[in-house]
Structures are given as C-alpha cells and as structure tokens.
C-alpha cells in the first residue's frame, strides 16, 4: 500500500543533496552581501551626519545644549557601530556554518563515490577551511573600518562634551577613541575564536 502523503515520483537523494547544496551556496553568497550592506549603511550614516554638521556649522549657535545634543548623537553612533560590529561577527559565523554544511555534503559524496576521486576536486574541507577570525579578510577589513569610525565618533562625543563645558578634551578624546577601536577589534577576535 502506498503512503497517500508521498508523491508518486521516486525521490532522488541526489536531487535533494543538489537542492541543499544550491541553497547553502545562496546563503553563503547572501551573508557576504549582507556584510557589505551593513557596513556601508553605517559608513554612509556617519558620513551624512558629519556632512550635515559641517555644512550647517555656520548657522548653528554654539551653545551648551547644542553641544550636548552632539554628545548624545555621537554616543549613539558609537553604540550603533558596536551593533554593526556584532552583526558582522554573526554574519561571519553564519558564513562559516554554511560552508561547514556544504562540506558535509561534499564529504557524503566523497565517501559514497570514492572511485570519482572527488576529494581532489574541492578546495576546502573542514580541515582546510579559513579560520573564522582571519586578519586581512574582507570581513576583518569591514570590521576594522567600523571600529575606526566607532572610535572617531566616541572621541567626537568627548570633544563636544568638552566644548559644552569649556574644557579642551582633545588628548583624552584621541586616547578614548583609540582604546574603543582596539577594544572593538579584540571583541571581534574573541567572538570568532
């Protein structure tokens, strides 16, 4: 007796594996696209804000409340940069998990079709995958860009706080910005190890 929930056609394991491989390839491609979009959006947002501030600088009345508004704005941008960095971490992890799943399918075919010598056709195996944290990869460079901008925006928040109080805080702002940048990069590395 045939199961009424099963189609009449015979299901092919190869078709299923091919569909899974195609899906995983699309997911890997999409994670790379998303990394680019996430960081580009952040850079464009910060750039637009800085352009707006510099173009309106002559019209702004330099007063404490306006400076405190900039402090809040730049703190928000620094926090937003941290969130973008965390998104970049998750997208790198998702890409890695996708490639592991693709390798599982390749391992299956290699095991069951040994006469085809498929293992020589594949560049990456689970043993030869690039590390999740790979300095100078596109993912790392996008993260570096976000970390630098995050450091600059946090430093700018401190500079504006100094302007609001009449104190020059340039040296501490530079140190704080550099420290924030380094801490973000260390966080990125730690989450991907």
C-alpha positions as CSV (number, residue, x, y, z in Angstrom):
1,X,0.0,0.0,0.0
2,X,1.4,3.4,-1.0
3,X,1.5,6.2,1.5
4,X,-1.1,8.8,0.5
5,X,1.2,11.7,1.6
6,X,4.1,10.7,-0.7
7,X,4.2,11.8,-4.3
8,X,4.1,9.2,-7.0
9,X,7.5,10.1,-8.3
10,X,10.5,8.5,-6.8
11,X,12.5,10.9,-4.7
12,X,16.2,11.1,-5.6
13,X,18.8,11.6,-2.9
14,X,21.0,13.3,-5.4
15,X,18.3,15.8,-6.2
16,X,17.8,16.5,-2.5
17,X,21.5,16.9,-2.0
18,X,21.8,19.2,-5.0
19,X,19.0,21.3,-3.8
20,X,20.6,21.6,-0.3
21,X,24.0,22.5,-1.9
22,X,22.3,25.2,-4.0
23,X,20.5,26.6,-1.0
24,X,23.7,26.7,1.1
25,X,25.6,28.4,-1.8
26,X,22.9,31.1,-1.9
27,X,23.1,31.5,1.9
28,X,26.9,31.9,1.8
29,X,26.6,34.4,-1.0
30,X,23.9,36.3,0.9
31,X,26.0,36.5,4.1
32,X,28.8,38.1,2.1
33,X,26.4,40.6,0.5
34,X,24.8,41.4,3.9
35,X,28.3,42.1,5.4
36,X,28.9,44.7,2.7
37,X,25.4,46.3,3.1
38,X,25.6,46.5,6.9
39,X,29.0,48.3,7.0
40,X,28.1,50.5,4.0
41,X,25.0,51.7,5.7
42,X,26.9,52.5,8.9
43,X,29.6,54.4,7.0
44,X,27.0,56.3,4.9
45,X,25.0,57.2,8.1
46,X,28.1,58.6,9.9
47,X,29.3,60.4,6.8
48,X,25.9,62.0,6.2
49,X,25.8,63.2,9.8
50,X,29.3,64.7,9.6
51,X,28.5,66.4,6.3
52,X,25.3,67.8,7.8
53,X,27.1,69.2,10.8
54,X,29.9,70.8,8.8
55,X,27.5,72.3,6.3
56,X,25.3,73.8,9.0
57,X,28.2,74.8,11.3
58,X,27.9,78.5,10.4
59,X,24.2,78.5,11.1
60,X,24.4,76.7,14.4
61,X,24.6,78.8,17.5
62,X,27.4,77.3,19.5
63,X,25.9,76.7,22.9
64,X,25.9,74.1,25.6
65,X,22.6,72.5,24.7
66,X,23.6,72.0,21.0
67,X,26.9,70.6,22.1
68,X,25.2,68.2,24.5
69,X,22.9,67.2,21.6
70,X,26.0,66.3,19.6
71,X,27.4,64.3,22.5
72,X,24.3,62.2,22.6
73,X,24.3,61.8,18.8
74,X,27.9,60.7,18.6
75,X,27.4,58.4,21.6
76,X,24.5,56.8,19.7
77,X,26.7,56.4,16.6
78,X,29.4,54.8,18.7
79,X,26.9,52.3,20.1
80,X,25.5,51.8,16.6
81,X,29.0,51.0,15.4
82,X,29.3,48.3,18.1
83,X,26.0,46.8,17.0
84,X,27.2,46.8,13.4
85,X,30.4,45.0,14.6
86,X,28.3,42.4,16.3
87,X,26.2,41.9,13.1
88,X,29.5,41.4,11.2
89,X,30.5,38.8,13.7
90,X,27.2,37.0,13.3
91,X,27.4,37.1,9.5
92,X,30.9,35.7,9.5
93,X,29.7,32.9,11.9
94,X,26.7,32.2,9.5
95,X,29.0,32.0,6.5
96,X,31.3,29.6,8.3
97,X,28.4,27.4,9.4
98,X,27.1,27.4,5.9
99,X,30.5,26.3,4.5
100,X,30.6,23.5,7.1
101,X,27.2,22.3,6.0
102,X,28.4,22.4,2.3
103,X,31.4,20.4,3.3
104,X,29.2,17.8,5.0
105,X,27.5,17.2,1.6
106,X,30.9,17.0,-0.1
107,X,32.0,14.5,2.5
108,X,28.9,12.4,1.8
109,X,29.6,12.3,-1.9
110,X,33.3,11.6,-1.4
111,X,32.5,8.7,0.9
112,X,29.9,7.1,-1.3
113,X,31.6,7.8,-4.6
114,X,35.3,7.1,-3.9
115,X,36.0,6.0,-7.4
116,X,35.3,9.5,-8.6
117,X,38.2,11.0,-6.5
118,X,36.0,13.9,-5.5
119,X,38.2,14.8,-2.6
120,X,40.8,16.3,-5.0
121,X,38.2,18.5,-6.7
122,X,37.3,20.5,-3.6
123,X,39.5,23.4,-2.3
124,X,38.0,23.5,1.2
125,X,37.4,20.7,3.5
126,X,36.6,21.1,7.2
127,X,40.3,20.7,7.9
128,X,41.4,23.4,5.4
129,X,38.7,26.0,6.0
130,X,39.9,29.5,6.6
131,X,39.6,30.5,10.3
132,X,36.6,32.4,11.4
133,X,38.9,35.1,12.6
134,X,41.1,35.8,9.7
135,X,43.1,39.1,9.7
136,X,43.1,40.9,6.4
137,X,40.0,39.1,5.1
138,X,37.2,41.3,3.7
139,X,35.2,40.6,6.9
140,X,38.1,41.8,9.1
141,X,38.7,44.9,7.0
142,X,35.0,45.9,7.1
143,X,35.2,45.4,10.9
144,X,38.3,47.5,11.1
145,X,36.5,50.3,9.2
146,X,33.6,50.1,11.6
147,X,35.9,50.1,14.6
148,X,37.8,53.1,13.4
149,X,34.6,55.1,12.8
150,X,33.3,54.0,16.2
151,X,36.5,55.3,17.8
152,X,36.2,58.6,16.0
153,X,32.6,59.0,16.9
154,X,33.3,58.2,20.6
155,X,36.2,60.7,20.6
156,X,34.0,63.3,18.9
157,X,31.4,62.8,21.7
158,X,34.1,63.6,24.3
159,X,35.3,66.7,22.3
160,X,31.7,68.0,22.2
161,X,31.3,67.3,25.9
162,X,34.5,69.4,26.4
163,X,33.1,72.2,24.2
164,X,29.9,72.2,26.2
165,X,31.8,72.6,29.5
166,X,34.5,74.9,28.1
167,X,37.3,72.4,28.6
168,X,39.6,71.1,25.8
169,X,39.4,67.3,25.8
170,X,41.3,66.6,22.6
171,X,44.0,64.4,24.1
172,X,41.7,62.3,26.2
173,X,39.3,62.1,23.2
174,X,42.0,60.7,21.0
175,X,43.0,58.2,23.6
176,X,39.4,57.1,24.3
177,X,38.8,56.8,20.5
178,X,41.9,54.6,20.1
179,X,41.0,52.5,23.1
180,X,37.5,52.0,21.9
181,X,38.7,50.9,18.4
182,X,41.1,48.4,19.9
183,X,38.5,47.0,22.3
184,X,36.1,46.5,19.4
185,X,38.7,44.6,17.4
186,X,39.5,42.5,20.4
187,X,35.8,41.7,20.9
188,X,35.5,40.8,17.2
189,X,38.5,38.4,17.5
190,X,37.2,36.9,20.8
191,X,33.8,36.2,19.4
192,X,35.2,34.5,16.3
193,X,37.7,32.3,18.1
